[in-house]
């Protein structure tokens, strides 16, 4: 049986420290795949969370960073985030998040590089099981880290009235990310203790979409940080299917985390009329879904994505009868704040599919991904989907 060569490329997106884990690379090598790994950049903005030696110790061959465009024909190039937008055709198959299937700006130029080079894109976002559920996703750690920032911001507002939460790098020795879950949880627990001391009680938190990956991650962090079960409200489809927003219950919690994937227009979860009423407890909203530019955004109280450098944006509630602050966290790359565990979880979820790459012409996950790729390519003008000689 023939096993194609796999090259794990170094990520080229600033502040992206995630990658495929050494444990999953070991599984591929043990199964018979020859795997090479590009050395990590030493630039702190690009440094991979896993050390090069972690890959070398499981049998991977280390190669120079940035050699993937010239990889041997037939090599499968493995990576997470999109590659830099250049024009040269791609001659080898890629497994990555490419963000070019939903008519994003420049999608045609990104996608055309594959047919022009005679290669296939297996987009990680669209690898699905027989129930059309994504094989692996970062949702759990998006919820986990979003909840962590929520608790931190809640405590910060109590200790520093009128001041915005500073950059994540402020709390992580300049890195902008946490080395591991233990470091994160311990720090957030300390934040909670300080907030409880200032307010006289622990915070209450509400999670909408609590049964999904993202919502489950949020609840897990809240519990690990020290919020008791009775202070955590879990809502999902059962609680909302027969009720339309706005939901007064949201305003009666200190923290609200939205983990709902918006697939159709729905009434807003909150609005100025609800939030302006006296007695509001809500001071922190985390919108993990980040439907910022969607005209049907169920949280129409903010309009920009926030970042690790500026994690929050204040909410100006019209005719507000409350004096307590209200701010939103809407970071669209939250799992990058906990790159090791997020990478390990995502990689493990994809492992069984990766192990069938030698049968990708018949393995359902890869066949379906290739079929979708070809459907998208067919939408390109002929000149952009013709293989270049």
N, C-alpha and C positions, 0 to 999 in steps of 0.2 A: 504494500500500500504506500502510495506517495504522499508525503506531507510537505505542503508548500512552506517556503521560508517566510518568516514573519519578522518585520522590523518595527520595533516600538520607537517612534520618533520622540524627540524632546519637544515639549510644548513651546510654541512661539508667541503665545498671547500673554501680554504683561499681566502680572499678579495671578497667573494661573499656576498653581503648585501641585494640582492633582495629576494623576497618571494611572496606568494599570499597575496593579500591585505585584510585587515580586512573588507572592504566593501563587497567583494565577499564572504568571510567566513560568514558574516551576512546573505547574500542572501541564502546560503546553509542552515544555521540554521533555518531561517524563513520558508524555504520550508519543513523542517522536518528532515533534516540530523543531526545526532549527530556528532559534530565536536570537536576534541581535537587538541590542538596546543602545540607542544614542546616549552618549554621556550628557548629564545634566549641565545646563549653564551654571556658571558660578555667580552670575549676576543675581542678587537677592530678589529682583523683580520677576525672575524666570526660574529660580531654583526649584527643582522637583522635591517634593516632600520625602521621597525615598532616596537614600544614598545610592550611588552607582554600585558600591560594593554589595548592596543587598541583592542586586540582580546578578552580579558576577558570581556570588556565592551559591546561587541556585543553578548555575550552568549557562547563563546567557553570555553571549559574546558582546563586549563593549566596543562601540564604534564611535567615531567623532560625531559631534552634534551637527545637524544640518545636512547629512549625506543622503537623506531619503529620496530627494529628486533623482539621484543617480543610482538607486538600488538596482540590483540585478533583475532582469525581466522575470516576471512570475512571482516576485516578492509581494506579499500583502503588507501594506503599510498601516500600522495600527496607531491610533492616537485618540485624544479626547476632543479638544476644541478645534475649531476650524483652522485650516492652514492659511498663511498669508495670501491675500488676493493679488496674484500675479497672472500672467497671461500664458505661460508655457503649458503645453498639453501634459496631462498626467498619464504616464504609460503603465503604471501599476495600480491594482485595485487598492482602495482605501476603505478603512473602517473608522468612522469619525462622526462627530456632529458637524454637519456642513451648513445648516440653516439656509437651504436654497429650495425647499419644496413648497413654501407657502407664499410665493411671490414677494419675498423680501427684496429690498432694494439691491439691485445688482445680481439677483439670483441667476439670471441667464448666463452671465459671464462666469460665475462660480461653477455652475453645473456643466457648462459646455466644455470645460477643460477635460472632463472624463471621456465623453465620446470622441473628442478630437484626438485623444491619446489612445483610444481603443480600450479603456479601462472601465471598471464598474465602481460606483459609490455604494457602499453599504452604510446607510445613515443610521447611527445609533439611536436616534430619536424614534425611528420607525421599525426597529426590530421588535416584533410582537409575537406572542404565543398564540395557541389555537383559539383563545378567547378574545383575541385582538387587544390584549393587555401587554404593555411594554415589558420586554424580557427583564430589563433592568433600568433603574432610574435613580436619580439623586434626591427624590422627593423626601425620604425620611430625614436626611441630614439638612435639607432646606428647612423643614419644620423645626428640627432640633436647634439649629443655629439661630433661626429667626426668633424662637422662643427665648433663647439665651439673651439676645440683644434686647428683647422686650423687658425681661426682668432687670437687666442692667440699666436700661433707660428709665424704668419706673423708679429704681433706687436713686439714679442720678438726679431726676427731677426733684426728689424730696431733699436731697443734700445740696443741690445747686439751683435754686429757683431762678428762672429766667435765662439759664444757660443751656445751650444745645449740647447733646452728648458729643464728646470729641471723637476723633478718628479711632478706629479699631486698633491701629498701630500704637496708640497711647497706652493701651492695656496689654499689649503683647510684645513688649520690649522692642518696639519699632518694626516688627515683622509684618503686621497686618493680618496675621492668622495665628491660630493656636496649634501647638505642637501635637497635642493629643486631647482626647475627650476628658481625661482626668484633670488636666490643667484648666480646661474650660469650665467644667462642672464645679470644681473647687472655687474658682474665682466668682462664678455666678452665685454660688451658695453664700459666699461672703457678702456679695451685693445684697442678697435677699435679707441676710441678718441685719445689715446696716439699715436697709429700708424699713424693716420691721421695727427696729429700735426707734426710728424717726416717726413712724406713723402709729405705732402701738399695735399693729396687727400685720399678718402676712397678706400678700396681695391675693386677689381673686382673678382667675383667668378663664376666658371662654374661647373655645376652639370650634370653628365652623368647618366641617369637613373632617371631623375627628376620626373617622374610621378608615380614611385613606392613608397612604404612605406618609404624606406630609403631616397630616394631623396627628398621626401616631407618633411621629418624631417630636412634635411639639409637646404632646402630653408627657412623653418620656422625659424630656428635659425639665419640664415643670416639676415633675415628681422627684427627679434626681436632685434638683436644686433645693428642694425642701418645701414646696407648696403642698399642703395636705390635700388628699383626695376630695374632701368636701368643698374645697375652694376652687376646684376645676370643673367647669361645665363643658360637657361634650355634646355638640350638636352635629347631626348629619341629616341625611335625606328624610328620615322618619320625623324629625322635629320641624322640618321646613316644607314638606311636600303639600301640606294642607294650609299653610300660612304664608302670606307674602310679607316682605319687609315694608317699611323699617321695623326692626325688632327692638323694643324697649329694653329687653334683657341685656343687650350688648352694652348699653350705657350704664348698667348697674354693675359692671365688672371693671376692675382696674386695667386689665389687659384684654384685648381682643385680637385673636389671630385668625386670619382668613386663609383657608387652605382649599377653597372651592375652585375647581377648574371651570371657567366660564365657557359654556358651549352654546348658549342662546341668551337672548335678552331677558333680564329678570329685574324686578323692582329693586331699588337700592336697599342695602342692609341697614344703613344709617343715612340721615340727612341733617341739615341745619336745624329743622324744626325739632327733631328728637334730641339732638346734642345740646341745643341751647336751653332746654328745660332745666330748672334748678334741681340740684341733687345728683347731678351726673358724677359717677365715680371714675368713668373711663378717662385714662390719661395716656395710654399707649395703644396704638393700632399697628399690627404687623400684617401687611398684605403680601404674603408669600407668592400669591398668584401674579402680582404685578401687572394687572390689566390697565396700566396707566393710560394708554392711548386709546383704549377701547371705548367707544361712545356709550356702551352699556356697562361701564365699570360700576360694580355694585357698591363701591366705596367712593362716591363722587366728592370726596373732601380734600383731595390732593391731585396734583397733575404731573408730578415728576418722579422719576426713579431716584432713590437715594443711593449712596455708595459707602464703601468702607471708610473713605475719607470724611464723608459727611453722612452719617448713618440715618439722621432724622430730618424731617421737614415739619415745621409747625403748621397747625390747622387754625385758620381764622374762621371761627364759628360765628355766623351772623346773629346778632341780637343775643349773644351768649349771656346767660344769667348766672354763669359760674366763673369763679376766679382761677380754678385749677387749670394747668396747661394741658394741651392735647397735641400729640405729635404722631407722625406716621413713619414707619420703617418700611421701605419698599425696594429692597436690594434684590436684583435679579440673578445674583450669583452667590447666594448665601452659603452653599456647601463649601466654597473655596475657603471659608473661614475655619473649617475643620478638615483640611485636605487629606490627612492620613486615613481616618476612619471612613470618610466619604468615598475615597478611592477604593479602599478595601471592600466595602459593602457593594459598590457598583461593580467592581471586577468580579466578585464572587457570584453576583447575580447573572453575569454574562458568561461565566466559565463554561457551563455545559454547552452553550451555543458555540463558543470559540473552539471547543474541542472537536466540533464537527466541521471545521473549515476545510478539511481534506475531502469532505463530501458536500461541498457547498452547491454543487450542481443538482443535488437531490435532497439535501436537508431542508425541511420546510421553512425554517426561519430565514435562511439565506436565499432560498428560491423566491420567497415572497418579497424580500428586500430588493432583489435584483429586478423582479417584475415591476415593483413600484418605481425603481430607478428608470427603467425603460419607458414607463408611462410618462414620467416627467420629462425625459429627454425628448420624447415625441412632440412635446409642446414647443421645443426650440425651433427657430428658423433652420432650414436645411443646412445653411452654411455653417451654423454653429454646432451641428451635430454630425458633421461628416468627418470621418477619420482623416487626419493629415498624414501624408506619406513622408 
